């Protein structure tokens, strides 16, 4: 199908996708997924380092006012940004980079001891204006498309559920996406991603910024075991607070305050306890 094309039956419901000028002249490629509706190739990619095979899916939001601007940024040379897929609000899926290639979506990031997240992951951008532009809810049709796309990737690439992550998980100091409104629980109900029911928020003792204790060190070790890049110092510093906030954004979105309360710590322990045995070993060994 030509880039940006639509069938007559879809024309009344879907607008034609804008194709950035640079992408219009690029050689197209065969989509990796049968549910891809359009190919808009991006020049922003490279080879995966040391022939690393992707075993992670990283979810983002576009964080821009409209899809036109997002596609232009992802598919224009010189921006140094791209993703393998873009999922529109109406459920259409655009592929911009072949899965075999290393798209540039994660930036400075780390997970489970790896600091070249781009080489080990497949990046999916979800069209949403994000926190700087009002942060709307994610439409059900869009989430259904994300689930279908992820399920296919997980089967093709043997991606374990606990390695379906958000950008904020791997770059907690810089990123908030896909954010606290993203329905991770719905994905998990469909077999995508790792999730437990968050422990309820109750009053009680908490670990917070400035605390220095063995309990802080134990918490940092638990976060690191799950995969987060956190200093093991025993001091609740700014970096630790950023990681806790990222954890809450993904796994306990009822309150985002960077305070390690009973709910946060209990949810973390439940996640660790529910990891598959080989998953825990993999995380600890990287």
Helices and strands as residue ranges (DSSP letters): G 8-10, H 21-24, E 38-39, E 45-46, G 49-51, E 56-61, H 67-74, E 85-87, E 93-95, E 102-103, H 117-120, E 121-126, G 131-133, H 140-157, G 161-163, E 164-166, H 167-170, H 184-189, H 214-226, H 238-251, H 262-273, H 277-285
